[in-house]
Amino acid sequence: MPNEIEEGSGLDVASRLAGKKKWVTCSILLLVNLLNYMDRYTIVGVMSRLATFFDIDDKGQGLLQTVFIVFYMFFAPLFGYLGDRYNRKMLMITGICIWILAVFASSFCGEGHYYLFLLCRGIVGIGEASYSTIAPTVLSDLFSGGLRSRVLMMFYFAIPVGSGLGFISGSSISQATDSWQWGVRFSPIIGIACLGLMLWLLDEPVRGACDGARQNGDEADLIGDIKYLMSIKTFYLASAASIASFFSIGTMSWWTPQYVGFSYAVIHNVPKVPETELTQINLIFGIITCMAGLLGVATGSILSRAWRDGSSIFRNHATEKADVYICALSMFVALPFLFFAIFIAEYSTNGCLILIYFAIMSMCLNWSVNVDVLMYVVVANRRATALAVQTMVAHLFGDAASPYIIGVLSDMLRGDDASAVGHFFALQKALYVPTFMLVVAGAFYLAATFFVEDDRKEALYQMDAPDNWHHDDPSEDLDDLLSHENPETVEGVEEHPADMIVPLAHSDGDTA
C-alpha cells in the first residue's frame, strides 16, 4: 500500500516535512479550500439572474444545490476510501480538473437547457468531494496537537470566507458584465493557477507520521472500515449532530439572501425587489458571512483549546471533552439569534442582518473543532474514510435535502401568490424548520461527551501511539499521585504515599 508507515519512521518523516515545505503545502491546501467554497456559493450570488434565465421557481432553485450535494456526498466515500490507500496528491489534482471543466461547461448552457446545467452542477460536486475529504487528512499528517487544531482552524476559515466571497464575486461580476455566466467562470480561472501550484509545490506526508504511530491498524475493505467507524460512539453521535447542523446551515446559506430581499419588498411595499437592491443584499450578506465566519471559527478553536488545556478563563477546569462541549454550545447559542432574525425580518432588514451575523458566528464555532474530534478518535489510515462517511450522511440528510425541502414547503405555503410579499411570508414559515434542527444538533453533541475520552484513547491504542494529552494544571496529577484514598499496610501500620515520599525528600536534602 502506498504511503504506509514503517515502524520507527514517524520522527524521520516528520523532520523531513518540517520547515518551509510543510507550510507551503499547508498554504496551497488553504488556498484551494477557499476557492472551493467560493465556487460553491457564486451560484447563489447570481441566483436571481439564473431564475430569470432558466425560468425556474423556488423548487427549481433549491434543486440546484440539492443535485450538487447529492453528487458530492455519493462520491465523498469513494474518494475517502481511495485517499486512505493511494496517492492523495494525485486524487486531489484529478478532482480539481473535473471541477474546473464542469464549471466552465455549465456556463455555456443555453436557456432551454436547465437540466444540462443541473447535471454540470452535479459533476462539480464530484470534483469538490475529492478535495474536501482528503485535504484535512493531509493537514493532520503534517501537524499534531495544538498546532493541528490551529491549522484546521485556518483551513475551515475557508468555509465562511469563501462562501462570503462567493456571494460577493458572483453578484458583483454578473452585474458588472450583465451576465451570470462570467460570475460563474471567475472561480475556475483562479482554479487553473491553483492546479499548477499543487502539481509543482505540494508534498504529501506519510499517514499518521505526526501522531508517532507505529502501526496504522489492520488492512480492511470499505465494509470493514464502516464497521470500525460504527463502533466509535463519538463518530456516529457527531455525525448525527452534523446532519442536523448541516440542515440548518445549508438552508440559511441558500435562502437567506432571497429572504432578506423579500423582506425589503414587504417593508417598502414594492411588488418586486430591484436588481440593484438584490446585489447590495448579496454584498452585505457576503461580508457578514466572511466576518462572522472568521470570528466564529477562530473563537471556537481558541475556546476549545483553552478549555482542553485548562488555561485562560478555563483555568483548573481542563477536560478532554472540551471540543464536544464547544460544538454543543455553538448550536444552542445560535438558536435564539436565528429564531429572532427570521421573526424580525418583516419589521427591520437591518435588524435581521445583525441577528444573522451573530447566528452565523455561533454556528461557525464548531466547524474546525468537529473535524479535530474526528481526527483523534479515528486511527490514521481510516481518517479520510471517516471524514468522507460523515460528509456523505451529513449532506444526504442535511444540506442536500434542506434547500429543496424548504423550497417545496415555501411553494406549498405560498400557493398561487407570486408576489414578493407572498414569497416572504411563505419562506418565513418554512425557515422555522431549520431553527428547530439546531436543538437536535446540540443534543447529539452533548450525548457524545459521554464517550469521547474513551474513543480517543482507543484510537491511540490501536495505532500504538503515545498519549500526549495534558493540561496546564499539574496539581491535579500530583493530587492523584499523592492520593490518600488507597493507603498501604506495612507491618500492620497504614502508610499513605505522601508519608513515604516526604522522608525521602528530606533524605535527599540531607545528602545534598
Phi, psi and omega in degrees: 000132180296149174064022180286152181271131173263152184300131177080003184269353186303313183292322179297316180295316181299321181291324179294329182269358181291160175087211190296320183300319180297318182285332174296313177301316179299315182297319179297317180296321178295318181296315181293324178294323176300314179294325178305310182282333172301311181298322183299329185247003170297330181296327178288325179295336179250015189299320182297322177289322178297317181300320178288318183297314182262357180055061182241151180266191181302319180298316179295323178292317178296328181294331178301314179288322181297315180295317177304311184291325179299312176299316181302312187286329180283333178269343179302313178298325178297311180292328176296316178298313179293323182293338176276353187232334186234182185296113186287327179299312182291327177296317179294319179297318177299315180296320180293324175299316178299316181299311182300313181296319182292321180294315178300316181298321182296331183284353179255007179289137181278174185301324183269014186238052179299318183289332174291320176298319178300317179296318179298319178297324176296318180294327174303322179298328178296313180298317181290331179296324181296319185282313187296330182272336186262319186304316180299329180288328176296314178298323180293333177272350176268330186225159178220167175060222182296326179294323177298317179300318181290323179292318176296326175300313179295322179298319182273359165302331185298334182295301180288320182292314178297319178298314179298315178295330176295314176303312185293308184293318180300310182290319183291314181293320179295324178289320181294324182262354185055040183205123177292334183301316181287334173296329180276326185286346185301312186292318179293336176297315175293327180300328179296318178296319178296325178298318177297319178298319180294319182297319190259334189242344186277129176250144179256128179279167174283141183296129175078007186299315185284351176270356183069026184290135176258352174206152184264355187105180183280155174288140181203157175273185183298322179297319178297321178298316181297317179298319178298313182297322181287349175276352181261107185298320179299322181297309186282336174287318177294326178292319177296321177296322180295325177302308181295321179295314180295328177300314180290311183296317180298319179295311184291323178298322185279318190258344184301312180303318180288323179297317178294324176298316178293329178294326176299318180296321180294312184292322183264001176053052177242146184288333182217141180282127179299146181301321180295325179290321178297319178298319179296320179295317177299320179296313180296317180295324177296316179296317178300315181298316179298307185293313181294321180294315178302310182294320182294311180297315180296315181296317179299316180293317180294315180296317182295320180292317180297318180293320180296322182271349183072036182246174178056231183289350180255022181305135182068014178230036180296142178205142176290346182273001188305317183300317183287326175299317179298319178300317180293315181298324181300321180290316183290325179290324181292333187305303182295324179297315181293318181300310183286335174296317178294318184292317189278351186301329181285350180250328184208115177293317180296318177299320178299314183294323178296315179292325176299321178304311182289328177295315179296316179302317181293317180292336180280349182303329189260359189296307179284328183294319180300317179291323177300317177301314181300320183293330183257356174258358181238141179294157191302319186276011176232010184290318179297320177295318180299313179295322180293317180294316178298319177299317182297309183290324180295320179284320182302310183261355181254256188280354171287320184272326192298315180299321180291316180299315180293323176297315178296315180298320178297316179298320179296315181291328183283327182067230182266003181283106183266005182286163177296324179295318178297318177299318184298306185291331175292315179294323180302312179295319182293327185285352174287343179296308178296337176297316179297327183295339176296325177296316180298315180300313180299321181295319179293321177297319177298322178297326181293339181296339181284346189234348190296324181296312181294323181292323178296315181294325179294321178296317178297321179297317181292331178272356185055043183251152180287152176266106184261009181292134176206168176225175189270018178240080184295344181298329180294317179295321179294321178299320179296320181294321184261027184298141179262007188278341182235071181293151176256148179258119179238113181053043175083357181249130177285126177236134177270156178306321181296325181294330182275332184281321184300311179302324179296321179297318180293323180298319179297318182296320181295320180297318180298000000 
